[in-house]
Amino acid sequence: MQSYNIVIDEIIVASVINTDFIEIKSFLNFKITLFIIFILLICVFISKIKINYRNLKVEIIAKIKILGICTVIIAIFAVWIGLSKDTKNFFKANREIRMLNVPFYPIYSTIKYAQKLYLVKSKNFKILDNSPKFTNNNKNLLIFIVGESERSANFSANGYTENNTNFYSKTQKNLISFTNFYACAASTMISVPCMFSDLPRKDFDINTAKYRQNLFGILQKAGVKIFWFEKNGHDCKGACNQIDVRNVKIISKTPFNKVSYYDDDVFDMAKTKIAELNGENAMIILHIRGSHGALYNQNYPLKFKKFTPTCDTNELKNCTYEQISNSYDNSIVYTDFLINDLINFIKKNSSFTQNALFFVSDHGESLGENGFYMHGLPFEKAPIFQTHIGAMFYISDDSKASKLNVLKDKKFSHDNIFHTVLGYFGIQSTVYNKKMDILAF
């Protein structure tokens, strides 16, 4: 909390439990390691303390005294809040202050997460559409890239002038960068399943979505081949659970394998898969590491260290804003290189009627503005940098690209993805909403 000004709520607890080796490594430093050792020593010390128990009567009286004192203190505090209009209004206007109550709020969040994980009853799976159909005979390819922590504010294609972060793709024909695109949440745990759900952000709930047909369930019913290549952790946050398990590949870095830290391998896997496909409707999803913090400098090879000086530590408060931004921007320009390279590959090697690439970040990132770092705050309290995201769309059809270019400054969000993808493949479905389809505006 102190290092990055984050709130340890239910989502942060879930993220910690579902993290992987690379993410753990990116946060470990001398201070944190020392703190963990200190806590463990305290636990060992407490476990060694010999407790001398008194007789039952004395123990009961002592406990009643303590309970009585606590009750009086709580009652006085409650009466004070009730009688004080200013205090009451303060707590009403600043409900998030309870989140700063350490260690009680993190403990409360952990219990709440455990309850949802183990005590919530299973629901019947809800099928949204059992018979979606193609409205044309086109054979289309869509590459969908789920970015990580890439905020719109640092895209040179969107007006950022400090560094040329879209250097490689800036001359790419038919590639449109949306300047006004927003995330469903400020955390990967929520935003990734949310962007592929028919539920809008205001109605989205992880436990509801788990028992509900998502975009991939409908696409597969219609006959679209779907492939998911995961580089951002050891799972897809539940988003790919409805995809044929044979088509899901997890490329997770551990201390025991030689998997690259960089995203080039999943882009190479996409190229291999495109070459294997025989002109059938297909969607390939790449969930990349992108600009994951706190070690931004580990997201790109040395030759992409374009902007200096950089921040080469996870102790972000020890770096200047310029250093943090440069490291972060280097990770964006590396992603931009990979996207541009993949588009060029598609142009030369695809045999589909129509090709498209849709890049959307899961959420944004704070780089130290107003003392906030990284991401993960509740949506309502998150700075704009954590929810205003990078999003780019390439399409081989010149006329459609021209129409998209007119819309580049229009406000869109993760809510539009579900309907835009259905529209792209020309799928007739009972849940398709043309008004939410970016390609239909």
N, C-alpha and C positions, 0 to 999 in steps of 0.2 A: 504494500500500500504506500509506504513512504517513498520508495524508489521511483514509482511510476504514477503516483496519484490515481490509483484505481480503487474501485469499491469491490470488496469480496462478497459478491452476492451469489445467488443460486447458479447463474450461468458461469461465473468464474470457477466455482467449485466443480461444475460439470466439465469445464474445459481442462482443469487440472487433472481430474480423474481420467479423462480421455486423451491426455497428451501423449507424445512420443519422445524418443531419445533426442532427436534434433532440437525439439522445443525446450526440453529440460536443459540441455547443454547450453542453449542460447541465453538462459537466465542465470546459470551458475557463475558465481564469481567468489572472490576471497571472502568478502563481507557476508554473503548469504551462506556460504559453507561454514564459516565461523559461527554464525547465528544458529544453524541447524545443529552443529556439534554442541553448542551451549545448551540448547533446548533438550537434547538427548541426555546430556550430563545431569541436568536438573531432574529429568524423569528418573534416571538411575538413582540419584541421590534420594528422591522422595520414596522410591520403592524400597530403599534400604532403611528407612526410618522405622524404628520400633514403636509401635503404638501400645500404650498401656491403657487397657479398657477399664472403666469404672463399672460398678454394679449397675444393673438395669434401671433402678429407681433414680439414681443420680444422673444417669445419661439422659433419661426422659425429661427430667426437670431442666437440665442444661439446654436441651434442644428446644423445649417450650419457651425458655427465656430468650434464646436467639431468635426464634420464630416471632415472638412478641415484639422484640425490638425492631426487626425488619418490617413487620406489619405497620408499626407506628410510623417509621420513616417513610414507607410507601404512601401511607394515608396522608401524612403531612405534605408530601410532595404533590399528591393528587389534588388535595384541597387548594394548595398554592397555585397550581396550574389552573384549576377551575375558577378561582376567584380573580386571578390576574388576567385581564383581557388582553394585554400586550403579549404575555407569555403564551396564551392560548393561540392567538393569531400567528405568533412566530412559529410554533410547531405545526400549525396547519399549513402555513406557506412554505415551510421547509421540512417536508416529510422525509426527505432524503437524509436528514441529519441522523436518523436512527441507523443508517447504513455505516456511519462512522463509529458506532459503538463497538469497540474492540475489547475483548474477544467475542462478545455475545452475538453480534450480528453474523460474523462468519460461522459460528456454531449453529445459529438458527438456520442459516442458508444451507449448511451441510445436512441438517436434519430434514429440511424441506425437500432437498434434492433426493435424499434417501427414500423419503415417503413416496415421492413421485415415481422413483425407480422400482421400488419393491412392493408398495402398498396399493398403487392404483390398479384397479381391475382391468383386465384385458377387454377390449371392445370388439364387436363384430366389424370386420373389414368392410369399408364402404366403397363400392364400385360406383364411380361417377358416370362412366360410359362403357357399356359392354360391347358396343358395335360401332366404333369410329371408322370412317371410310375416307379414302382418297377421293378428291374431286377432279383429279387430272391424272394423266399417265406419265408425268415427269418423274425422273429419277434424280433426287436432290441429295446433296451432301451438306451437312452442317457440322462445323467444328465449333464446339462451345468451350471457351476457356474461362474457368472460374479463377479469377485473380485473387490475390491475398494482400490485404492492407494497402491497396493502391488507390490513393485519394486523387480526386479530380484536380485539386489545387496545384499539384506538381506535374501536371501534363502540359508540356509546351504546346501541344495541339489545342489546348483549351485556354491559351493565353499566358501561361507561366513563362517568365522571362529570365529567371535566374540561371537555369541550365536547360540545354536543348534535349530534353528527355525523350522526345519522339523523333529523334534525329533520323532513324532508319526508316520509319514508316511515313514520314511527312510528305514524300512524293508518291506514295502508293495510290494508284488510281482506284476509285470506288471504295476507299476506306474512310468512314465517317467517324469522328470522335464526338460523342455527345457531351455537352458542357454542363448539363443540368440533370444528371442521373443520380438517384438516391437508393441507399440500401434499406433492406427490411429490418436490419438490426446492426449493432456495432460489435457483434461477436460472431465468429464462424459457426459456433454450435447452433445458432438460430438462423442466421442468414442463408446458409447453404441449403438446408431443407426447405426454407421459406421460398427461395427463388424458383423452386421447381414445383411449388404447390399452387393449386387454384385459389387457395385462401389468401386474401389481401393481408397486408402487414397488420392492420388493426384487429383482424380476427384470427391471426395465426397463433397456433399453440402446438408445441412439439408433440405432446401426447395425443392430440387429435390427429395431427398429420401422419403419425406413425400407423394409424389404422384407416388411412384414406388413400385412394388411388391418386398418384401424382402424375406429373407430365410424362414420365417414362412408362408408367403403366398403360397410359392411353396410347402413346406412340407405338409401343410393342403390339398392342391389340390391333392397331391399324396395319402393322407390318413393317415398321421402321426398325432396322438393325441398330442397336445401341451398344456403345462401348465406353467404359469409364476407366480412365487411367489416373490413379491417385498418387500424388507426390507430397501432399500436405498432411502428413500424419498417417496413422495406421488404419484409418477407416474414413468413410465418406460422410460421417455425421448423419447416417440414416437415409441420405438422399438417393443412394444407388441401390437400396434394398429391393426395389421392384424390378431391377435389371437382371437378366439372365446371369447367374453367378459365373458362368463360363466366360462372360465378356467383361468382367470386372478384374482389374489388375492393380494391386497395391504395391507401390515401389517405395517402401519405407526404409529409411536409413537407421541402422542399429550399430552398436559398437563392434558387431561381429560380421558385418558384410561390407562389400566395397561399393555400395550404391553411392552415386555422386550426390553432393549437396545441391548441385545446380539443376535447373529445370530442363536442360537440353535433352536428357534421356526420354522424358515423356513426349516431347515434340518429335523426337526420332521415332518413337513408337507409333505416333499418329501417322507419320509418313509411311511407315511400313504397312499399317492397317489400310490406308488409302490405296496403296498399290495392290493390296490383296482383294479389295472389294470389287465386285463385278457389276458396277452400274446399278446397284439396288439402293433404295432410299436408306440413308445411314446418318447417324449422329454420333460423333466422337466427342466425349467430354474429357477435358484435361483439367484436373484440380492441382494447381501449381503452388509452389512456395512463394513465388513472387517477391514481395517486399516484407516478408515476415520479420518482425523485430524479436529481441532487441538488438541482435547482432546483424544489422543490415549489411555490413561488409562481407558477410559469409554467403550472401545470396547471389553473388556474381563472380566470375573468374577475374583474375588480375588484369587481363587486357581490357576489361570493361570498367576499370577504375578511371573514368573519364574526368570526374570532377573532384578536386581536392581543395583543402585538406579534408580528411575523412575522420569519422569517429570509429575507432577500431576496438571498442569495448562495449559491454552491455550495461555499464554504469553510465547511462545517458546524461545524468546530471553533471557528470565530470567533463562533458564535451560542450563545445559552443553550439549554438543553433546552426551556424554555417556548416560545421563538421557533420552534425546529424543529418542535415538536409542533403549534403553532398553524398554521403553514404547511401541514404535513401534514394536519391535521384539516380545513382549508379545502378541500383537494383531495378529501377523503372526502365532505364535505357536498355538494360540487358533483356528484360521481358519484351520491350519494343523490338529489339533485334530478332528475337525468336519468333515473334508474331509475324513480322515482315518476311522473314525467311520461309515460314510455313505458307504464307499466302503465295509467295513466288513458286513454291513447290506445287501447290494446288493448281496454279495456272498452267504449269507445264505437264502435270501428270494425271490430272483428273479426267475421267471419262463420263462425268455426270452431266445431266441437263443443266443444272444450276449448282453453283458452289457458293457457300457463305461461311464466314467466320465471325462469331459473336464473342467478344471479350467483355466480361463484366466482373468487377472486383466484388468480393463478398462484403467488404466494408472498407472504411477509410482508415486514417491513422493520425494521431496527434504526435507532433515532433517536438513538443515542449512549449507550445503556445499556452499561456496562462498557467504554466506549471503542470500541464497534462501530457502524458506520454502514452504512446501505443493506442490501444483501443479497449473495448469491453464495458464501457459505462452503459447503464440503462438507456434505451433509445431517447426517452424524454429529456434526459440530463446530458446526453453525449454532445460534445462540441460538434459543430458542423463538419469539421475535418474528419470526424469518425463516421459520418453517414453520407457525405457527398463524395461520390466514387467515380473512378475512371470507368468508361464504357466505350467500346469501339465496335463498329459493324462493317464488315466487308461483304460485298455481294457482287457476283460476276455480271449480273444484269445491269447494264448502264442506265436504263430508264428508272429502275428501282433505286439505284444508287443516287441518282439526281433528286428523286423525291425525298430520300433520307437526308440528304444534305440540307434541304430546306428546313428539316425538323431538328437539326443538330442542337439548337438552343432551347427546344421545347422541353418541358419538365416530364421526365419519365422515372420509373423506379423498378425494383425487382418485381413488383406486381404485374408489370407488362410482359415479363419473360414467358410465362406459361402460354399466353395467348399468341404472342409473336411467333413462337416456335411452331405451334399448331398451324398458324396461318402460313408460315414459310413452307411447310410440307404440303399445304393444301388439304388439310384434314378437316372433314366435316364432323363436328362433335357437339353433343348437347351442352357441353360446358364451355365451348369456345365463345368468347366475347369479342366481336370485331372492333368495338370501341377501345379495347385495350391492346389491340394488335398494332405495333409500331409500323409495320409494313403496310397497313391498311389505311393509314391516315391520309 
